[in-house]
């Protein structure tokens, strides 16, 4: 998906993390959802870049993207 996000079974139990860190994507997203700012996260985690944080958004958007099923297939399943 994004070269800044890696999934390695040997790092953080295979959770999606920011490349070169042990910082899970979900942790960054949860902190932002709870009101932290990008600037605050960059101060808290000096190894992160703004691009790393934006990659977390991109990763989450990819997971949340809706899959469209044609109506014909739904009608056939009934």
C-alpha positions as CSV (number, residue, x, y, z in Angstrom):
1,X,0.0,0.0,0.0
2,X,2.4,2.7,1.2
3,X,6.1,2.2,1.5
4,X,6.2,4.0,4.8
5,X,3.9,1.4,6.4
6,X,5.1,-2.1,7.0
7,X,3.6,-5.3,8.4
8,X,6.1,-7.7,9.8
9,X,5.1,-10.7,12.0
10,X,8.3,-10.1,14.0
11,X,7.5,-6.5,14.9
12,X,4.6,-5.6,17.1
13,X,2.9,-8.9,16.6
14,X,2.4,-8.2,12.9
15,X,0.5,-4.9,13.4
16,X,0.9,-2.2,10.7
17,X,3.8,0.0,11.9
18,X,5.6,3.0,10.5
19,X,8.7,1.7,8.7
20,X,11.9,1.8,10.8
21,X,9.9,2.1,14.1
22,X,7.8,0.0,16.4
23,X,5.1,2.6,16.3
24,X,1.8,1.1,15.3
25,X,-0.4,2.9,12.8
26,X,-3.4,2.5,15.1
27,X,-1.6,4.3,17.9
28,X,-0.9,7.4,15.8
29,X,-4.5,7.4,14.4
30,X,-6.0,7.0,17.9
31,X,-3.9,9.9,19.3
32,X,-5.0,12.1,16.4
33,X,-8.6,11.1,17.0
34,X,-8.3,12.0,20.6
35,X,-7.3,15.5,19.8
36,X,-3.5,15.4,19.5
37,X,-2.1,17.5,16.6
38,X,0.4,16.4,14.1
39,X,2.8,18.9,15.5
40,X,2.4,17.4,19.0
41,X,3.1,13.9,17.7
42,X,6.2,15.1,15.9
43,X,7.5,16.5,19.2
44,X,6.5,13.3,21.1
45,X,8.1,11.0,18.5
46,X,11.1,12.7,17.0
47,X,11.8,9.8,14.7
48,X,8.5,10.4,12.9
49,X,8.1,12.8,9.9
50,X,4.9,14.5,8.7
51,X,5.0,12.1,5.8
52,X,4.9,9.2,8.1
53,X,1.8,10.5,9.8
54,X,0.1,11.2,6.5
55,X,1.0,7.7,5.4
56,X,-1.1,6.5,8.5
57,X,-4.1,8.4,7.1
58,X,-3.5,6.9,3.7
59,X,-3.3,3.4,5.2
60,X,-6.5,3.8,7.2
61,X,-8.3,5.2,4.1
62,X,-7.3,2.2,2.1
63,X,-8.7,-0.1,4.8
64,X,-11.9,1.9,5.0
65,X,-12.5,2.1,1.3
66,X,-15.8,0.6,0.4
67,X,-16.0,-2.3,-2.0
68,X,-18.7,-1.9,-4.5
69,X,-20.8,-5.0,-5.4
70,X,-22.9,-4.8,-8.5
71,X,-26.6,-5.0,-7.9
72,X,-26.9,-8.0,-10.3
73,X,-24.7,-10.1,-8.0
74,X,-26.8,-9.2,-4.9
75,X,-30.0,-10.1,-6.8
76,X,-28.5,-13.5,-7.8
77,X,-27.7,-14.3,-4.2
78,X,-31.3,-14.0,-3.1
